[in-house]
């Protein structure tokens, strides 16, 4: 099997020498192409920190993260920006949608950054919206849609560029909330 992700002995510390906190302690694992992996643990156990390190939002203190044979812990500046833009998709725990942009624009921004032509952006946004069941909300702003719809918008933005790796921080949190609200309304 082809390895898509290798995490080798990573550590992450926060704070200063007098007040140091270890968020990640010597974690190693591998993920093969096509594999889906879930990371579970108690609140505060380092799950989001780990995802932030893999997604290059944060830097590891020690160790290496290799994605498609490329050691991303060594990338800097424009190389790192290009890598993020072209190879990663990320679904944030709190969606990170831009309130001043419509759903369409929040999805399209990922392609705009890649300098894709407007006609192609339009085609791809409409196609992904159809697949995720959100074409009717493309002209709405984040405050006008439900939590589950926000999650689908964020998911569309993460996958529209066809990244090699998609990372999702609590991707089902909102769907559980919507299900819970639906059940509550029935009683």
N, C-alpha and C positions, 0 to 999 in steps of 0.2 A: 504494500500500500504506500501511496505517496504521503509523506509527512507535510502537513500544511503549517503546523505550529509546534515549536519546541520551546519549552520553558525550562531553563537549566539553572538550578540553584539560585533562584532570585531571592533577594532580600530588599526590604524597603523600610527605612527608618525616617521618622519625623522628629523635629525638635532640634535642640542644641546638645552639646556635649554634657551639660549639667542636667538636662531634662530630655532624655532620649526615649522615644517610643518605637517599638518594633511592630510594624503593621503586617509585614510578610516575613516569614522565617524559613528560609531555605526550601522553597517550593520548586519541584520539578515535575513535569508531565509532558506528554506528547499528544497531538491530535492529528489523525489521518484525514485525508481528503474525503468529504462526504459524511464525516462523523459529526454528530451533535453531542455536545458535552454540557452538562449542567454543573454548576458549582454551588454547593449548599453549605450552610454554616450559620451559626448564631449571628445576631446583629453585632456589628463591631469586630467581626472575625477577619476582615480584610478582603472580602469578596469584591467590593467595588474598587478598592485599591489595586487588587490584582488585575481587574479588567482595565482600569485606567493605565496601568503599566503596559499591558499588552497593546492597548490602543494608542500608545505614545502620548496620552494626555499627561501622564506623569512619568518620571524617570526612575528606574530601579537604582538602589544604592549599590547592589552587587548582583552578579549573575548575568545571564544572557537570555534574550528572547529572539528566536529565529522564526521568521515567517517566510515560507517558500524559499528557504535556503539563505535568506538575507538577515544578518544580525542587526535588528533594528535598534539595539542599544548603542550601536556605533554611528547611527545616522544623525546628522545635524543639519540645521538651516534648511536650504531649499530641497536637499535630498529627503529630509524628514517630511516636509510639507508635501512634496510630490508623492511620497509613499502613502501618507494618510489619504490624500485626495484620490489616488488611483487604486489602492489595494484594500482599504478598510471601509467597513460600514459600521456605524455604532448607533445603537438605540439606547438613549439615556433613560434612566429611571424616572426622571421628571420631564421627559419628552424634549426639552430644550427647543421648542418651537418659537419662532419669532412672532410676537404678538401683532406687529405691524404688517405682517405679510399674510396673505390668504393661504389656505391649504395648498393650492396649486403652487404658489410662489415658494412656500416652505419646502416642497418636494423638488421643485425646479432648481433651487439654489445650488444643490449638489452638482447638477449638470452645468449650470452657468459658470461655476468656479472652474470646471474643466474646459470651458470655452466651446461647448457644444453649440451647434447652430440652433436658432430659435425654432425652426420647423421640426427638427429632430427632438428637441426638448418637449415641445407640445405633444408630439406623437407618443413619446415614452411616458410622460406624466399621465396622459389619458389612459394608456395601456395598463400601467401599474395601478392606477386608481380603480380601474375596472376589476382587475384581479383581486384587489383588496376590498372591494365592495364600497368604495367611497366616491364614486364619480359625482354624486349629487351634492357633495359638500366642498368641492374644489374652490368655489368662490367665497367660502365662508372663512372667517378669522378664527383662530384658536379658541377665543372666549365664546364663540357661537356653537361649538360642537361638544359632544360628550367626551368623557375620559377615554372610552374605547376608540372613538374616532380619532382622537389626538394620538393614541398609540398607533393606529393604522397609518396616520400621516407620517409619524416619526419612522415607522417601519418602511414605508415607501421611500422616504428620503434616504434611509440607510442602504436599501438594496437597488435603487434606480441606477446606480453607476456600475452595477455588476461587479461588486468588490470580490476579492478572493477570500476574504474572511469577514464575517459579520459577528460583532460582539453586541450582546444585549444585556443590560443591567436591569434585572427584574422585569423581563418582557411581558409576563402575564399578570403583573400586579393590577393593572387597570382592568383587564378582562375579568379578574376575580371580583373586583369592586362592582363592575356593571352587573355581573351575575348575581351578586349579593343584593344589590339594589332591586333587581328584577324580582327575586324571590321575596324580598321584604314587601314589595308592592302587592304581591298576590294575596298576602294575608290580611 
